[in-house]
């Protein structure tokens, strides 16, 4: 296992007309990390040093890692990661590398993007990790609504989001809340976030037909926080049922943000899964 202390090199490429930002770090077989609909592309400091399997770099962010951010500051629905533009951007970004093998780990909207990419017959992912993934969400829980209702920057609003997305036992630092709040003070970031949340409401959820999800045949690890209220446990179980070559890993006393609440356990689960599947 390689431990990555270097935060990586930031790059921006034109992927089919969409500006796509990614970070590149480490060496070995690529692990592509696709963030969700919030500030995930920037909030990687607590887990990047945990490393990943010895796996050349790609748009995602960890040990040979690429952390993909589809259009750094989208202002229209076509720029969101769940949209066709999002998955097309990912495929276009990765194609020049002509990689025969690739691993992907993604959360929420990033998971939905990875599913769409993997369902493309011409672009298979070797192993796929879905963390609290969108793709089956047809109802807006109170916790998800808290995210959707954050339309203007505010400390209290960010505090409500962090509380809604984590387990009651998780005690966020004031520094964390202030940091994420300050990110949304950037007008471009807030416009992007607002456009994404508006798009989710207009689509009345974050879902694909179940038959489309079942087309994904990659070896998949479905990770869920047992107490996740954004993507409840029953939806992760349903992913597990639909994805023929999947395993299910549930983390107790964990909400939607496994990478924030249990970074060590999450990193171990992902790296062990990839290494085990590599030997099969």
C-alpha positions in Angstrom: 0.0 0.0 0.0 1.4 3.4 -1.0 0.9 6.3 1.5 0.4 9.5 -0.4 1.6 12.6 1.5 1.8 14.8 -1.6 -1.7 16.4 -2.2 -1.1 16.0 -5.9 -1.0 18.2 -9.0 -4.1 20.1 -10.0 -4.9 19.9 -13.7 -7.8 21.3 -15.9 -8.5 19.6 -19.2 -11.1 20.2 -22.0 -13.2 17.1 -21.9 -15.6 17.3 -24.9 -16.1 21.0 -24.4 -16.5 20.8 -20.6 -13.7 22.1 -18.4 -12.8 19.2 -16.1 -10.6 19.7 -13.0 -8.6 16.8 -11.5 -5.8 16.1 -9.2 -3.1 13.6 -10.0 -0.8 11.9 -7.4 1.1 8.8 -6.7 2.1 5.9 -9.0 0.8 2.6 -10.1 -2.5 1.4 -11.5 -5.0 4.2 -11.5 -7.6 4.7 -8.9 -10.2 7.3 -10.1 -12.0 9.1 -7.3 -15.2 11.1 -8.3 -16.6 13.4 -5.7 -20.2 14.1 -4.9 -22.3 17.2 -5.4 -20.7 19.4 -2.7 -17.2 20.4 -1.8 -15.9 16.9 -2.0 -13.2 17.6 -4.6 -11.6 20.0 -2.1 -12.3 18.1 1.1 -9.7 15.4 0.6 -7.1 16.3 3.2 -8.2 13.8 5.8 -8.0 10.7 3.7 -5.5 11.2 0.8 -2.6 10.5 3.3 -4.2 7.1 4.0 -3.1 6.0 0.5 -4.5 3.4 -1.8 -3.3 0.2 -3.3 -0.2 0.2 -5.4 -2.1 0.7 -8.3 -0.3 6.0 -13.7 -2.5 8.8 -12.8 -6.0 9.8 -14.1 -8.8 12.3 -13.4 -9.8 11.3 -9.8 -7.5 12.0 -6.3 -5.4 9.5 -4.1 -2.4 7.2 -4.7 -2.3 7.2 -8.4 -5.2 9.0 -8.2 -7.4 11.3 -10.0 -10.0 13.3 -8.2 -12.4 14.4 -10.8 -14.4 17.6 -10.7 -16.8 17.9 -13.7 -16.7 21.6 -14.7 -15.2 23.3 -11.7 -18.0 25.9 -11.6 -21.0 24.7 -13.5 -24.0 27.0 -13.7 -26.4 24.8 -15.7 -27.9 21.4 -15.1 -25.9 20.0 -18.0 -22.8 20.4 -16.0 -23.8 18.3 -13.0 -22.1 14.9 -12.4 -25.3 12.9 -12.8 -26.1 14.4 -16.1 -25.0 12.8 -19.4 -22.5 15.7 -19.7 -20.9 14.6 -16.5 -20.3 11.0 -17.4 -19.2 12.0 -21.0 -16.7 14.4 -19.5 -15.2 11.7 -17.3 -14.9 9.3 -20.3 -13.4 11.9 -22.5 -10.9 12.9 -19.8 -9.7 9.3 -19.3 -9.6 8.2 -22.9 -6.3 9.7 -23.9 -4.5 7.6 -21.2 -5.6 4.4 -23.1 -5.6 2.4 -19.8 -6.5 -1.2 -20.0 -7.4 -1.3 -16.2 -8.9 1.3 -14.0 -10.4 1.4 -10.5 -13.1 3.9 -9.4 -14.2 5.0 -6.0 -17.1 7.5 -5.8 -19.6 9.0 -3.4 -23.2 10.1 -3.9 -23.5 11.9 -7.3 -20.1 10.8 -8.2 -21.3 7.2 -7.7 -24.1 7.8 -10.2 -21.6 9.2 -12.6 -19.4 6.1 -12.3 -22.4 3.8 -12.8 -23.3 5.7 -16.0 -19.7 5.5 -17.2 -19.4 1.8 -16.4 -22.7 1.0 -18.1 -21.1 2.2 -21.4 -20.0 -1.0 -23.2 -16.8 0.6 -24.5 -15.5 1.8 -21.1 -15.3 -0.8 -18.3 -14.1 -0.2 -14.8 -12.0 -3.0 -13.3 -13.4 -2.4 -9.7 -16.1 0.0 -8.7 -16.6 1.3 -5.2 -19.9 3.2 -4.5 -20.2 5.1 -1.2 -23.7 6.3 -0.3 -24.3 6.4 -4.1 -27.1 8.2 -5.9 -28.9 6.3 -8.6 -31.9 4.9 -6.7 -33.0 8.1 -4.8 -36.7 8.9 -5.6 -37.6 10.6 -2.3 -36.3 13.7 -0.6 -35.6 12.9 3.1 -35.4 15.7 5.5 -31.6 15.3 5.5 -31.3 15.5 1.7 -33.7 18.5 1.7 -31.3 20.2 4.1 -28.7 20.0 1.3 -31.2 21.2 -1.4 -32.3 24.1 0.7 -28.9 25.6 1.2 -29.3 28.4 -1.4 -27.3 31.2 0.2 -24.0 31.0 2.2 -24.6 30.9 6.0 -22.7 29.4 8.9 -25.9 28.1 10.5 -27.0 26.6 7.2 -23.7 24.8 6.8 -23.9 23.6 10.4 -27.3 22.1 9.6 -25.9 20.3 6.5 -23.0 18.8 8.4 -25.4 17.6 11.1 -27.8 16.2 8.6 -25.1 14.2 6.8 -23.3 12.7 9.8 -24.2 10.4 12.6 -25.4 12.0 15.8 -22.2 10.9 17.6 -20.0 12.7 15.2 -18.7 15.9 16.6 -17.6 18.3 13.8 -15.0 20.9 14.6 -15.9 24.5 14.2 -12.9 24.7 11.8 -14.6 22.1 9.5 -17.9 24.1 9.5 -16.1 27.4 8.9 -14.0 25.9 6.1 -16.9 24.5 4.2 -18.9 27.7 4.8 -16.1 29.8 3.4 -15.9 27.7 0.3 -19.5 28.6 -0.5 -18.7 32.3 -0.1 -17.0 31.9 -3.5 -19.8 33.1 -5.9 -18.7 30.6 -8.5 -18.8 27.7 -6.1 -22.2 28.8 -4.7 -23.6 29.2 -8.2 -22.4 25.7 -9.1 -23.9 24.2 -5.9 -27.2 26.0 -6.4 -27.5 24.8 -10.0 -26.8 21.2 -8.9 -29.4 21.2 -6.2 -31.9 22.9 -8.4 -31.3 20.2 -11.1 -31.9 17.5 -8.5 -35.3 19.0 -7.6 -36.3 19.4 -11.2 -35.4 15.8 -11.9 -37.5 14.8 -8.8 -34.6 12.7 -7.5 -31.3 11.0 -8.5 -32.2 7.7 -10.1 -31.7 5.5 -13.1 -34.0 2.7 -14.3 -33.1 -0.5 -12.3 -32.5 -2.4 -15.5 -29.7 0.1 -16.5 -28.0 -0.3 -13.1 -28.2 -4.1 -13.4 -26.2 -3.8 -16.7 -23.1 -2.9 -14.7 -21.0 -6.1 -14.4 -17.8 -4.7 -12.8 -16.7 -6.0 -9.5 -18.4 -3.6 -7.1 -18.1 -2.7 -3.4 -21.2 -1.0 -2.1 -20.3 1.0 1.0 -23.0 2.6 3.2 -23.2 4.3 6.6 -25.8 2.2 8.5 -27.5 5.4 9.7 -27.2 7.3 6.4 -30.4 9.2 5.9 -29.5 10.7 2.5 -29.1 7.2 0.9 -30.7 4.9 3.4 -29.4 1.4 4.1 -32.3 -0.2 2.1 -31.1 1.6 -1.1 -27.6 0.3 -0.6 -29.0 -3.2 -0.2 -31.0 -2.7 -3.4 -27.8 -1.7 -5.2 -26.3 -4.9 -3.9 -29.2 -6.9 -5.2 -29.1 -5.3 -8.6 -25.3 -5.4 -9.2 -24.5 -9.0 -9.9 -20.8 -8.8 -8.9 -21.1 -6.7 -5.8 -20.3 -6.9 -2.1 -22.0 -4.9 0.6 -20.1 -3.2 3.4 -22.1 -1.3 6.1 -20.3 0.9 8.6 -22.1 1.2 12.0 -22.7 4.6 13.7 -22.1 6.3 10.4 -24.1 8.7 8.4 -23.7 9.8 4.7 -20.1 11.0 5.1 -18.1 7.8 5.7 -15.0 9.5 4.3 -15.2 12.1 7.0 -16.6 10.1 9.9 -14.6 6.9 9.5 -11.7 7.6 7.1 -9.4 4.9 8.3 -12.0 2.1 8.1 -13.2 3.4 4.7 -9.7 3.5 3.3 -8.9 0.0 4.6 -12.2 -1.4 3.2 -11.6 0.0 -0.3 -7.9 -1.0 -0.5 -8.6 -4.5 0.7 -11.4 -4.9 -1.8 -9.3 -3.8 -4.7 -6.3 -5.9 -3.7 -8.5 -9.0 -3.2 -10.2 -8.6 -6.5 -6.9 -8.0 -8.3 -5.8 -11.5 -7.3 -8.9 -13.3 -8.5 
